[in-house]
Amino acid sequence: MAITEAVENYLETILILSQKQPDVHAIDICSYLGYSRPTVSIILKKMKDEGLVTVDDDNHIKLTDIGKDVAERIYDRHTVLTDLFIYLGVNRDVAAEDACMVEHDISDETFECLKAHYKKLSEGK
């Protein structure tokens, strides 16, 4: 299984949910993403088979080290891009939606340059 945009979204969702609550279940992911239980179950099984998540006997979903690395990279992109877009004057909701689209396609080099530039701008406020 390749790390597709959809998989990145699932991993990011698990990361976000795990920061808000002690245990993450498939139903939490369904609610957060608005997907059906069968759809989430299929992707979770594939992600488990690929070593991106673990599911224990109580159906608690946890990120593996590899899954966490991917999730943190995408979440960092999402938060930095959202903040940058807001800084530029974009409405918060639009900024978050646009960041969600851009975070998957932007190159590492371009993202790191944008991040460094935004950091300089925001420190100068």
N, C-alpha and C positions, 0 to 999 in steps of 0.2 A: 504494500500500500504506500503510495507516494504521499508526501505531506502536501496535500492540496489546500486550497483556500477553505474548503469546508472543514477539513480536519483541523486547520489552524483555528477556525472559529470555535470548534468544540473544545479544543485544548484551552483556549483563552477563556471560554465560559467556565470550564471546570476550575481554572485558576481563580477567577473572580468570585465564583460561588464559595470556593474553599477559604477565601479571605473573609467572607461574610458569615459563614456558618461552619459548625464543627464537622459535619458529614455531608457529602454530596451524593445524591442518588439520581438515577436516570430521570425520574419525574421532575427533579429540580432543573435539569438541563432542558427537558421538554417545555417547562413553564418559561424559562429564561429566553429560549430561542423561538418558542412558538411552534415547535415541531411535534409530530405525533410520536407516541411511545414506540411503535414498531420501527420508525425511521431512526430514532435515537438508538434503539437496541442494536440494530444492524451495524451502525457506525461504531458504537462502543465495542462490539465484538471484534470488529476489524482492528480497532485501535489497541485492544487488549492483545490480539494475536501479533501485532507489530511491536509490542513492548512499549507503547506510549502511555498506557494506563493500567492500573490493576483494579480488580473488583474482588472484595473479600466476601466471606460467607454471609455477611449482613448486607451485601450489595452496596457497600460504601465504595465510591469511585475515588481513586487517588492517581495523581500524575506520577509517572516514573521520572527518573532524572532526565531522560531524553525528552519526555513529554513536557516536563516543567521548563526545560531550556527553550523549547519552541514556544510554549505559552508565554513565558516571560519576554521573549524577543518580540512577539506580536503585540503583547499588552503595552510594552514600552513604546513601540511604534504608534499604537493607538493613542496613548495618552499624550505623547509629545506632539503628534500631528494635530490632535484635537486642540491642544493648548495653542499651538502655532496659528491654526486657522482662526481661533477666537481672538488672538492677539491682532491678527490682520483685519478683524472687524466682522468676521462671519458669525452668524447666529449660532448659539451653543448647540442646538439640536442638529442644524445643518452641518456644523463643524464635526460633530461626532459621527454623523452618517457618512460624510465624505472621508473622514479618517479611516473608517472601517473599510471603505473600498480601496483606498490608496495603500494602506498598511501591508497588503498582500503582494503588491506589484512593484513597489519602489525598491530600487537596488540598495544594497547595504551601504555602498559608497555615498549615494545621494542622501540617504536617510541620515547617516552620520554627519554629513556636512550641514544638512538642515538643522539637526539637533544641536550641533556646536554653534551655529549662527543664532538660533533661537535662544540658546543659553546666554550668549553675549547680549542679545537684545533685551532679554528679560532682567538681566542683572543691571542693566543701565537705566531701568525704570525709575 
